Amino acid sequence: MMENLSVPWDALNVTIALAHRAKVMENPFQAYLLGIIISICGNVLISISLNIQKYAHVRLAQRGSKPYYTSVLWWCGLLLMGVGELGNFAAYGFAPASLIAPLGCVSVIASAIISVIFLKETLCVSDVVGGTLAITGTYVLVTFAPHTSTYITAHLLQFYIMSWHFLLYLMIEVVAFCVLLFLYKKKNMKHIVVVMLLVALLASLTVISVKAVSGMIAESIKGEGHLQLIYPIFYVMLVIMVVSCAFQIKFLNQAMKMFDATEVVPINFVFFTASAIVAGIIFYQEFEGLALLNIFMFLFGCLLSFLGVFLIARNRPKAKKQDGNFIPMDMVPGKRRTDRVQPEAKTQAYGSLAAKFMCNRGDQIEES
């Protein structure tokens, strides 16, 4: 009797999943294009906000040690960043995750252009080459990416979660995360690749949950089907999204403390994009039915974007510079330690948050 009941239930799940996936073909281009536009606009807003905040820190550093949160300009930048991130969140509800994640290079390109025009930073040949490669890669991956937009529903998510390939992928990811965390915490292996892999594994869950939450909200707002917010799977995905984002931020902050931003930013972009593409392929099956040429050209576009971001990021001035005022302990007779002794501050801005977040060209600012 139970066998007779199980067959219709499995058939019903498959039928529901196929029905929702069939809806992709109704009008895929409009949703696909809308997702791309929202993502690009969101990334441009993020780059503008970062440069506004950077400029606010420069102004505060010139005027003294006034806290950064007292600056109206800094709050404007923070507000723009929130709007940009909200745009990226919404974009996942309209376009494939494997496409939205690589579009993050738009933020790097726009930030480089804005910093040269408004912050008067130096433009290098490698910046131009990197920007050209990133723009070309973005065009290629947008052209050859899956031109589908799945309508995310609770029934479809349950079907995806119970698929054997996702369960296998999740098991491998959990084991890999535990091994890396053991090496990082217990064995004190503070290598940048270890930290960035931890972030990337969390990012994979973040992308899956963000697309699920965004897609279910979009489906509920359209009102064509049932309200998706009444299903428990929505809140499960919401919790996964919040928790994975929180731990991502934690590990990224630790990486920024140990390594320079010129190393963290490009590596994080590559690892995050790769994890998002893998998550989209395995969980949402976004490459199913895609021609081999399209897959190859899509990966080639991602590679061009990666190279472009690395070329742009490597010429950004390093924040961790050796200060001539520091005294290496190994230079003192009888001392073998390599710690540095810091002299007393000579300016009010010394050691303040404003000084730590100074512009890349902050070394050209006259001391107050």
C-alpha positions as CSV (number, residue, x, y, z in Angstrom):
1,M,0.0,0.0,0.0
2,M,2.8,2.4,0.9
3,E,4.6,1.6,-2.4
4,N,1.4,2.6,-4.3
5,L,1.3,5.9,-2.4
6,S,5.0,6.7,-2.9
7,V,4.9,6.4,-6.7
8,P,2.2,9.1,-7.2
9,W,3.9,11.4,-4.7
10,D,7.2,11.1,-6.5
11,A,5.4,11.6,-9.8
12,L,3.6,14.6,-8.4
13,N,6.9,16.2,-7.3
14,V,8.4,15.6,-10.7
15,T,5.3,16.9,-12.5
16,I,5.3,20.1,-10.3
17,A,9.0,20.7,-10.9
18,L,8.7,20.2,-14.7
19,A,5.7,22.4,-14.8
20,H,7.5,25.3,-13.1
21,R,10.6,24.8,-15.2
22,A,8.4,24.8,-18.3
23,K,7.3,28.3,-17.3
24,V,10.8,29.5,-18.0
25,M,10.1,29.4,-21.7
26,E,7.1,31.7,-21.6
27,N,9.0,34.9,-21.7
28,P,12.6,34.3,-20.6
29,F,14.3,37.3,-22.3
30,Q,12.5,40.0,-20.4
31,A,13.3,38.6,-17.0
32,Y,16.8,37.7,-18.1
33,L,17.5,41.2,-19.4
34,L,15.9,42.8,-16.3
35,G,18.2,40.7,-14.0
36,I,21.3,41.8,-15.9
37,I,20.3,45.5,-15.9
38,I,19.5,45.4,-12.1
39,S,22.8,43.7,-11.4
40,I,24.9,46.1,-13.4
41,C,23.1,49.1,-11.9
42,G,23.6,47.7,-8.4
43,N,27.3,47.0,-8.9
44,V,27.8,50.6,-10.3
45,L,26.1,52.0,-7.2
46,I,28.3,49.9,-5.0
47,S,31.5,51.2,-6.7
48,I,30.2,54.8,-6.4
49,S,29.4,54.3,-2.7
50,L,32.9,52.9,-2.0
51,N,34.5,55.9,-3.6
52,I,32.3,58.3,-1.8
53,Q,33.2,56.7,1.5
54,K,36.8,56.8,0.6
55,Y,36.6,60.5,-0.2
56,A,34.8,61.1,3.1
57,H,37.6,59.4,5.0
58,V,40.2,61.5,3.1
59,R,38.4,64.7,4.0
60,L,38.1,63.6,7.7
61,A,41.8,62.7,7.7
62,Q,42.7,66.2,6.5
63,R,40.6,67.9,9.1
64,G,41.7,65.8,12.1
65,S,40.5,62.8,14.0
66,K,36.7,63.4,13.8
67,P,34.8,60.1,13.8
68,Y,33.8,58.9,10.3
69,Y,30.2,58.3,11.3
70,T,29.7,62.1,11.8
71,S,30.1,62.7,8.1
72,V,27.0,63.1,6.1
73,L,28.9,62.2,3.0
74,W,30.0,58.8,4.5
75,W,26.3,58.0,5.4
76,C,25.3,58.8,1.8
77,G,27.9,56.4,0.6
78,L,26.6,53.7,3.0
79,L,23.0,54.3,1.8
80,L,24.1,53.9,-1.8
81,M,25.9,50.7,-0.9
82,G,22.7,49.4,0.7
83,V,20.7,50.2,-2.5
84,G,23.3,48.5,-4.7
85,E,23.3,45.3,-2.6
86,L,19.5,45.3,-2.6
87,G,19.7,45.5,-6.4
88,N,22.1,42.5,-6.5
89,F,19.7,40.6,-4.3
90,A,16.8,41.4,-6.6
91,A,18.7,40.4,-9.7
92,Y,19.1,36.8,-8.5
93,G,15.3,36.5,-8.7
94,F,15.3,37.3,-12.4
95,A,18.5,35.9,-13.9
96,P,20.6,32.7,-13.4
97,A,23.0,32.8,-10.4
98,S,25.8,31.7,-12.7
99,L,25.4,35.0,-14.5
100,I,24.8,37.5,-11.7
101,A,27.9,36.5,-9.7
102,P,30.5,37.1,-12.5
103,L,28.8,40.5,-13.1
104,G,30.5,41.6,-9.9
105,C,33.5,42.6,-12.0
106,V,31.4,45.6,-13.1
107,S,31.9,47.0,-9.7
108,V,35.7,46.7,-10.0
109,I,35.8,48.3,-13.4
110,A,33.5,51.2,-12.4
111,S,35.5,51.7,-9.2
112,A,38.7,52.0,-11.1
113,I,37.2,54.5,-13.6
114,I,35.6,56.6,-10.8
115,S,38.8,56.7,-8.7
116,V,40.8,58.0,-11.7
117,I,38.3,60.6,-12.7
118,F,37.2,62.0,-9.3
119,L,39.9,60.9,-6.9
120,K,42.7,61.7,-9.3
121,E,44.4,58.3,-8.9
122,T,47.1,57.3,-11.4
123,L,46.0,55.4,-14.5
124,C,48.4,52.6,-15.5
125,V,48.6,50.7,-18.8
126,S,47.7,47.5,-17.0
127,D,44.6,49.2,-15.7
128,V,43.5,49.9,-19.3
129,V,44.3,46.3,-20.3
130,G,42.6,44.9,-17.3
131,G,39.5,47.0,-17.9
132,T,39.4,46.0,-21.5
133,L,39.7,42.3,-20.6
134,A,37.0,42.6,-17.9
135,I,34.6,44.4,-20.2
136,T,35.2,41.9,-23.0
137,G,34.8,39.0,-20.6
138,T,31.5,40.5,-19.3
139,Y,30.1,40.8,-22.8
140,V,31.1,37.2,-23.7
141,L,29.6,35.6,-20.6
142,V,26.4,37.7,-20.9
143,T,26.1,36.6,-24.5
144,F,26.7,32.9,-23.9
145,A,25.2,32.4,-20.4
146,P,22.0,30.4,-20.0
147,H,19.2,32.7,-21.2
148,T,16.6,31.2,-18.8
149,S,14.9,32.5,-15.7
150,T,13.3,29.9,-13.5
151,Y,10.3,30.8,-11.5
152,I,11.3,29.8,-7.9
153,T,8.6,28.2,-5.8
154,A,8.5,26.2,-2.6
155,H,7.7,23.0,-4.5
156,L,10.5,23.5,-6.9
157,L,13.0,24.2,-4.1
158,Q,12.0,21.0,-2.3
159,F,12.5,19.1,-5.5
160,Y,16.0,20.6,-5.9
161,I,17.0,20.0,-2.3
162,M,16.1,16.3,-2.4
163,S,18.0,15.7,-5.7
164,W,20.9,13.2,-5.2
165,H,23.5,15.4,-6.9
166,F,22.9,18.3,-4.6
167,L,23.0,16.1,-1.5
168,L,26.3,14.7,-2.7
169,Y,27.6,18.2,-3.4
170,L,26.4,19.4,0.1
171,M,28.2,16.5,1.8
172,I,31.4,17.2,0.0
173,E,31.2,20.9,0.8
174,V,30.5,20.2,4.6
175,V,33.5,17.8,4.8
176,A,35.8,20.3,2.9
177,F,34.6,23.2,5.2
178,C,35.3,21.1,8.3
179,V,38.8,20.2,7.1
180,L,39.7,23.8,6.2
181,L,38.3,25.1,9.5
182,F,40.4,22.5,11.4
183,L,43.6,23.6,9.5
184,Y,42.7,27.3,10.1
185,K,41.8,27.1,13.8
186,K,43.7,24.1,15.2
187,K,46.8,23.9,12.9
188,N,47.0,27.8,12.7
189,M,47.3,27.6,8.9
190,K,46.7,31.3,8.1
191,H,47.3,31.1,4.3
192,I,45.1,33.4,2.2
193,V,43.9,30.4,0.0
194,V,42.6,28.6,3.1
195,V,40.7,31.7,4.3
196,M,39.3,32.5,0.9
197,L,38.2,28.9,0.4
198,L,36.2,29.1,3.6
199,V,34.5,32.2,2.3
200,A,33.8,30.6,-1.0
201,L,32.2,27.5,0.5
202,L,30.0,29.7,2.5
203,A,29.3,31.8,-0.6
204,S,27.9,28.8,-2.3
205,L,25.2,28.4,0.3
206,T,24.6,32.2,0.2
207,V,24.0,32.2,-3.5
208,I,21.6,29.3,-3.3
209,S,19.6,30.8,-0.5
210,V,19.7,34.4,-1.9
211,K,18.3,33.2,-5.2
212,A,15.7,31.1,-3.4
213,V,14.5,34.0,-1.1
214,S,14.6,36.6,-3.9
215,G,12.8,34.3,-6.4
216,M,10.1,33.4,-3.9
217,I,9.5,37.0,-3.0
218,A,9.3,38.0,-6.7
219,E,6.9,35.1,-7.4
220,S,4.7,36.2,-4.4
221,I,4.7,39.9,-5.6
222,K,3.6,38.9,-9.1
223,G,0.6,37.2,-7.6
224,E,0.3,34.7,-10.5
225,G,0.6,31.7,-8.2
226,H,0.3,30.9,-4.5
227,L,1.9,33.1,-1.9
228,Q,5.3,31.6,-1.4
229,L,6.0,33.2,2.0
230,I,3.7,30.8,3.8
231,Y,5.9,27.8,3.2
232,P,8.5,26.8,5.8
233,I,11.2,26.4,3.1
234,F,11.2,30.2,2.6
235,Y,12.2,30.8,6.2
236,V,14.8,28.0,6.2
237,M,16.4,29.6,3.2
238,L,16.2,33.0,4.9
239,V,18.0,31.7,7.9
240,I,20.7,30.1,5.8
241,M,21.2,33.3,3.9
242,V,21.6,35.4,7.0
243,V,23.9,32.9,8.8
244,S,26.1,32.2,5.8
245,C,26.5,36.0,5.1
246,A,27.4,36.7,8.7
247,F,30.2,34.1,8.7
248,Q,31.4,35.3,5.2
249,I,31.8,38.8,6.6
250,K,33.6,37.3,9.6
251,F,36.2,35.4,7.6
252,L,36.6,38.3,5.1
253,N,37.3,40.7,7.9
254,Q,40.0,38.3,9.2
255,A,41.5,38.1,5.8
256,M,41.6,41.8,5.4
257,K,43.5,42.0,8.8
258,M,46.1,39.5,7.8
259,F,46.5,40.3,4.1
260,D,46.4,43.3,1.8
261,A,43.2,44.3,0.0
262,T,45.0,44.0,-3.4
263,E,45.4,40.3,-2.6
264,V,42.0,39.6,-1.0
265,V,39.8,41.4,-3.5
266,P,40.8,39.5,-6.7
267,I,41.1,36.1,-5.0
268,N,37.7,36.6,-3.3
269,F,36.1,37.6,-6.6
270,V,37.5,34.5,-8.4
271,F,36.5,32.1,-5.6
272,F,33.1,33.6,-5.0
273,T,32.3,33.6,-8.8
274,A,33.4,30.0,-9.2
275,S,31.4,28.8,-6.2
276,A,28.3,30.7,-7.4
277,I,28.6,29.1,-10.9
278,V,29.0,25.6,-9.4
279,A,26.0,26.2,-7.1
280,G,23.9,27.4,-10.0
281,I,24.9,24.4,-12.1
282,I,24.3,21.7,-9.4
283,F,21.4,23.1,-7.4
284,Y,19.4,25.1,-10.0
285,Q,20.6,23.0,-13.0
286,E,21.2,26.2,-15.0
287,F,23.4,24.6,-17.6
288,E,21.0,21.9,-18.5
289,G,20.4,21.8,-22.2
290,L,23.1,24.4,-22.9
291,A,25.2,23.8,-26.0
292,L,28.8,22.8,-25.5
293,L,30.0,26.0,-27.4
294,N,28.0,28.2,-25.0
295,I,29.5,26.5,-22.0
296,F,33.0,26.9,-23.3
297,M,32.5,30.6,-24.3
298,F,30.9,31.3,-20.9
299,L,33.8,29.9,-19.1
300,F,36.2,31.8,-21.4
301,G,34.3,35.0,-20.6
302,C,34.7,34.3,-16.9
303,L,38.5,33.7,-17.4
304,L,38.8,37.1,-19.2
305,S,37.0,38.8,-16.3
306,F,39.3,37.1,-13.7
307,L,42.4,38.3,-15.6
308,G,41.0,41.8,-15.9
309,V,40.2,42.0,-12.2
310,F,43.7,40.8,-11.2
311,L,45.4,43.3,-13.5
312,I,43.3,46.2,-12.1
313,A,43.7,45.1,-8.4
314,R,47.4,44.5,-8.5
315,N,48.2,48.1,-9.3
316,R,46.2,49.5,-6.4
317,P,48.6,50.9,-3.8
318,K,49.1,48.6,-0.9
319,A,47.6,49.7,2.4
320,K,50.2,47.9,4.5
321,K,53.3,49.8,3.9
322,Q,56.5,49.8,5.9
323,D,56.8,53.0,8.0
324,G,60.2,54.4,8.5
325,N,59.3,55.4,12.0
326,F,58.9,51.8,13.1
327,I,61.9,50.1,14.7
328,P,62.4,46.4,13.9
329,M,63.3,44.5,17.1
330,D,65.7,42.3,15.2
331,M,67.9,45.4,14.6
332,V,68.4,45.9,18.3
333,P,71.4,44.1,19.8
334,G,70.4,41.1,21.9
335,K,66.8,41.0,20.5
336,R,65.6,38.3,18.1
337,R,61.9,39.2,17.9
338,T,60.6,40.7,14.7
339,D,57.9,42.8,16.4
340,R,57.8,46.5,15.8
341,V,57.7,49.3,18.4
342,Q,55.5,52.2,17.5
343,P,56.5,55.7,18.5
344,E,54.1,58.2,20.0
345,A,51.7,59.9,17.7
346,K,52.7,63.3,16.4
347,T,49.4,64.2,14.8
348,Q,45.8,64.0,16.0
349,A,44.8,61.7,13.2
350,Y,47.5,59.1,14.0
351,G,45.9,55.7,14.6
352,S,42.3,56.9,14.1
353,L,39.7,55.2,12.0
354,A,39.9,58.0,9.5
355,A,43.6,57.4,9.1
356,K,43.2,53.7,8.6
357,F,40.6,54.2,5.9
358,M,42.5,56.9,4.0
359,C,42.4,57.0,0.3
360,N,45.0,55.1,-1.7
361,R,46.6,58.4,-2.5
362,G,46.4,59.5,1.1
363,D,50.2,59.7,1.3
364,Q,50.0,62.9,-0.8
365,I,47.9,64.7,1.8
366,E,49.6,67.3,3.8
367,E,49.7,66.8,7.5
368,S,47.5,69.0,9.5
